[in-house]
Amino acid sequence: MKPPIRIGIIGILTYELIYDRYMEPVRITYPFPVVRRLALELKNTGRADIVVVLSHNGLATNRLVAAIPGVDVVIHAHDHEKLSQPIAVTRDGKTAYIVEAEKWGHFVGRMNLMVNKETKTATLLNYELIPVDERLPKDPAVAAMVRGFDRELEDLYA
């Protein structure tokens, strides 16, 4: 059996200072040094073979995030774009991928990567956007869980 792939996940919120007053007492800061430190720490300590950044920032910021050493994938949000193919960002001979699945759960993205555990790099095998509509079959376990949450909300707010 192959050893498992370890995935490190870093989450960052908006970097737009215009929103700073809405988040008090939390302060919006420059995200790049923090992402760089965390990504390299995850990889250099062996805690992650690949690093995924969940980012609620615009594409221009996320291109810079993807260029940070140690980052392999940026799941991009904020612009509500439907990226039918990942955007590849190459730095130092390694490629990171940016993906976004439009807005409000209309699509779910599926990306398959081949991970080289020795070089700690990921290569894109394929990517697709799956529409979330009536053609997508419901998962019985998830549907049951949602019904349970619905009942709890009805009891709480009825």
C-alpha positions in Angstrom: 0.0 0.0 0.0 1.3 3.5 -0.9 2.0 5.9 1.9 -0.7 8.6 2.2 -0.3 12.0 0.7 -0.3 14.8 3.3 -2.1 17.9 2.3 -1.5 21.2 4.2 -4.3 23.7 4.0 -3.9 27.5 4.6 -6.9 29.8 4.7 -6.7 33.5 4.0 -9.4 36.1 3.8 -9.6 39.3 1.9 -6.5 41.5 1.6 -8.5 44.5 0.6 -8.0 47.2 3.2 -11.4 48.8 2.4 -13.0 46.0 4.5 -10.7 46.6 7.5 -13.3 48.6 9.5 -15.9 45.8 9.1 -13.7 43.2 10.7 -12.8 45.0 13.9 -11.1 44.0 16.2 -9.5 41.7 13.6 -7.0 43.6 11.4 -6.4 42.9 7.8 -2.7 42.4 7.2 -0.3 41.6 4.3 -0.9 37.9 3.7 2.2 37.0 1.7 4.8 36.6 4.4 2.4 34.5 6.5 1.6 32.2 3.6 5.3 31.9 2.7 6.2 31.0 6.3 3.4 28.5 6.7 3.8 26.8 3.3 7.6 26.3 3.8 7.1 25.2 7.4 4.5 22.6 6.3 6.7 21.2 3.6 10.1 21.4 5.3 8.9 19.6 8.4 7.3 16.8 6.4 3.8 17.7 7.6 2.6 18.3 4.0 3.5 16.9 0.6 1.4 19.6 -1.1 0.0 22.9 0.2 -3.4 24.2 -0.8 -4.4 27.8 0.0 -8.1 28.6 0.3 -8.2 32.3 -0.5 -11.0 34.8 -0.6 -9.1 37.4 -2.6 -9.1 38.7 -6.1 -7.3 37.0 -8.9 -4.4 39.5 -9.0 -3.7 38.7 -5.3 -4.1 35.0 -5.8 -1.6 35.0 -8.7 0.9 36.4 -6.2 -0.1 33.8 -3.6 0.4 31.0 -6.2 3.9 32.3 -6.9 4.9 31.8 -3.2 7.4 28.9 -2.8 5.7 25.9 -1.3 2.2 26.7 -2.6 0.8 24.1 -5.0 -2.9 25.0 -5.4 -4.9 28.1 -4.7 -8.7 27.7 -4.5 -9.7 31.1 -5.6 -12.8 32.9 -4.5 -14.1 36.5 -4.4 -14.3 37.2 -8.1 -17.1 34.6 -8.7 -15.4 33.5 -11.9 -16.0 30.2 -13.6 -12.5 29.0 -14.5 -13.1 26.1 -16.9 -9.3 25.3 -16.6 -6.8 26.0 -13.9 -4.5 29.0 -14.2 -0.9 27.7 -14.1 1.6 29.9 -12.3 5.2 28.8 -12.7 8.0 29.9 -10.4 11.5 28.3 -10.0 10.5 25.5 -12.4 7.5 24.5 -10.3 3.9 25.1 -11.1 1.0 26.0 -8.9 -2.6 26.0 -10.0 -5.4 28.5 -9.4 -9.0 27.3 -9.6 -12.4 28.9 -9.0 -15.9 27.3 -9.4 -17.9 30.4 -10.0 -20.3 31.4 -7.2 -23.0 30.3 -4.7 -22.4 26.5 -5.2 -23.5 26.4 -8.8 -20.4 24.2 -9.5 -18.1 21.9 -7.7 -14.6 21.6 -8.9 -12.7 18.3 -9.1 -9.0 18.4 -9.7 -6.8 15.3 -9.8 -3.1 15.8 -9.1 -0.1 13.5 -9.3 2.0 14.2 -6.2 5.8 13.5 -6.2 6.5 13.0 -2.5 10.3 13.3 -3.1 10.2 16.7 -4.8 7.0 17.7 -3.0 5.4 18.9 -6.3 2.1 18.4 -7.8 1.3 17.8 -11.5 -2.2 18.4 -12.9 -3.8 15.3 -14.3 -7.3 16.6 -15.0 -9.8 19.2 -13.9 -13.5 19.6 -14.3 -16.4 21.7 -13.1 -19.5 19.7 -12.1 -22.8 21.6 -12.3 -24.8 21.4 -9.1 -28.3 21.0 -10.4 -31.1 18.5 -10.7 -28.9 16.2 -12.9 -26.5 15.6 -10.0 -27.8 12.7 -7.9 -28.3 13.3 -4.2 -26.0 11.4 -1.8 -28.4 9.7 0.6 -26.2 10.2 3.6 -25.7 13.9 2.9 -29.5 14.3 2.2 -30.3 12.7 5.6 -27.9 15.0 7.4 -29.4 18.0 5.7 -32.9 16.9 6.7 -31.7 16.6 10.3 -30.3 20.1 10.2 -33.5 21.4 8.7 -35.5 19.8 11.6 -33.2 21.4 14.1 -33.6 24.8 12.5 -37.4 24.4 12.3 -37.5 23.4 16.0 -35.3 26.3 17.0 -37.0 29.0 14.9 -40.6 27.7 14.5 
